[in-house]
């Protein structure tokens, strides 16, 4: 069984089923060429806003990686805002998103809305330094990967080595982005560690807790959250 980080039970296809059973709003824009309709997520993508909502699995990871790569090709110098509301999911799928975030040239500003648990918290921490945020009522949770194996003893031993290797890799990523010592990370992820936004800031997963988005100089609200420091 693939290793996974999860806040709730992982269900393959949960996100697709949720969207299929929900009404996705459409946005109609009027231009000099006439009217054009977008679903709400496509319209927000035009503003360089990407969403991770629900479980992390291969399908979701492919969509998010594709959006990040597309936005890089559109403008490699402009920030991308990545909003996260996720209980976690497959480690390999999450690491695909993580690697793409680090690979592309634009800074990725991460914002936690609702929850960023398990692999969601790792992606939240993986945002560009100084551009990682949580809203006041968000919840953040870290823990170690879970998984299972069956078969011959040798097969179980192979799977055990793999999940221990993944745990070590995930811990090293947390160390890199939070600047916490390895022993602190290892203790924190031993069991479910829940944090409010201020605790997540102290731990190094986010840089700021924000309750509203400041207006830019032209009066428009920017896509990515920015916090003025004195």
N, C-alpha and C positions, 0 to 999 in steps of 0.2 A: 504493500500500500504506500503511495507517495506520502512523504512527510508533509505536514501542513501546520500552519499556525492558525488558530481559530479562536474566536470569542464564543460563537454559537456553533451548532453542528453544521458541518459543511454539506451543502446540497448542490450537486452539479446542475447547472442550468437554472439556478434560483433567480438570477438577475434577469435572464431572458424571459422566464415565465412571469416574473413580476411586471416587466415592461409590457408584455403581450396582454396582460390582464388589466393594464392601467391605461387611462387616457392621457396620451402625451400631447401637451398643448402645441398648437401651431402658431407661428408668428408670421404675419403678412407685412411685407415691406413694399412701399411704393417708390419706384425710381423713375427716371426719365425713359426707361425701357418698359415700364409697366409694373405690374404687381408680381411679387415672387413670394412663395410661402416656404418657410423652413420649420422643421420641428425644433422645439426649444433648445435641444442640445446642439444641433447643427448651428443654430443662430449664435449660441454662446461660444462655440468653437471659433466663429469669426472674430470674436473679441479675445481670443487666445485663452479661453477658459475651458479646462478639462475636468471631468467628474469621475471619481471612483465611488460608486454607490453599491453597497452590498458586498457579497462574497468575492474574494479574489480567486479566479480560476483562469484557465488558459484562454477562453474566449474573451473575457474582459481584458486580460493582459494584452492580447493581440490588438484589440481596439484602441487601448490607451497608448501602446507603443506606436501604433500607426498615426494617431493624432499628434503625438509629440514630434515624430519625424516630419510630419506634414507641416506643422507650425514652424519647425526649424527651417524647412525649405522656403517658407513664406517670408520669414525674417529672422535671421540667425542672431540678431542683436537685441531683440525685444523679449522681455520676460514672458513666461507662461505661468498662469495661475492654475494650480492643481488643487481642487477641493476634494477632501477625503471624508467619507462617512461609511466606514467599513468595519465589520467584525473580524476580518482576516480571511485566511484561506490557504491555498496551496503555496508552499515555499517557493517552488521553482517558478510559478507564475508571477509571484511577487518580485522575485529577483530579476525576472525579465524586465519588469517595469523599472525597478531600481537601476539596473545597468543602463537602460535607455535614458533615464533621467540624468545620469552621470555622463553619458556619451555625447548627448547633444550640446550644441554651443550656447543656446539661451539659458539664462538662469531660470530654474523652476521654483516658484514661490508656492509653498504648501500651506493649506488652510484646513484645519480640522473643524468640521461641523457635525454635531451629533456624537460620533465616536470614531476613534482610530485605535482599534484593538489589534494586538498581535501583529501580523504582517502589515496591517494598516498603520500601526505606530512606527514601524521601521520606515515606511515610505514617507510618513510625516517628518521624521527626523532627517530624511535624505534630501530635503529641500536645500536650496542655496543658503549659505550662512547669512544670518541676519534677515532672512525672508521666510521664516517658518512661524506660523501663527496658529492660535486656537481661539475659538469663540468662548465666551465666559462659561457656558453650560455644557461644553464638550467634555467627553470622558476619554482618557487615554489609558491603554493597558498593554503591558509587556509580559511575555512569558516565553518559555522555551518551546521548540517544536514538538509535536506529538505525531505518533504514527503506529503502525502495527505490522507484523510479519508472520507468515506461516510457511510451512514446508519443512524441508530437512534442516537439521541443525546448522549445516554450513550456510544454507540460504538465510536463515535467521541471523547468523553471525555477520553476513555481508550487509544485510539491512541495518543491523545495529551499528556497524562501523559507519555506514552512510549517514544515518541520522545524527550520530555524534559529530561527524565532520561538518554537517550542515549547522549544527548548534554552534560549533566553534566559529564558523564563518559568519553567522548572524551576530554572534557576540562581538566579533571584530568590527563589523559594520556599525553596531551601536557605539562601540568605543570610539571609532573615528568621528562620528557625527555628534556625539554628546560630550566628548572629551572627558568622559568618566574613566577611571581605572578599570582594568579588566575584572578585578575581583568584585568591584561594586556592581558591574553589569551582571556577572555570574550570580550574585546573590539576589539581584532584583528579578531576574527571569526564572529563578528556580521554581517559583509558583506564580500564579496570576498576581500581578502588581498593578492595581488600579490607581490612577492619579487624576486629580482635577487639573485644570490648565495651569494654575500657579505652581503646582508640584511638578508638572511636566516641564515648565520653564526652568525651575530649579534643577531638575534632573538633566536638562540639556536637550530635550526632544524638540521643544519649540523655543523661539527667541522672544516672543511677545504674546500677550493675551490682549485681544482687541474686541471691542464691543461695537464699533462702527468704523466705516471706511472713510478716511479723510478725502476731501475734494481736492482735485488738482487745481493748478493755477487758472485753468480756463473754466472752472466751475463744474467740470464733469467728474464723475466718480471713476477712478481708474479701475481696470480689470483686476490687477494684482493689488493686494493690500500693501500699503506703505505706512510706516510709522516714523514720524519725525522725532529725531533725537536732538537734545541740546547738549 
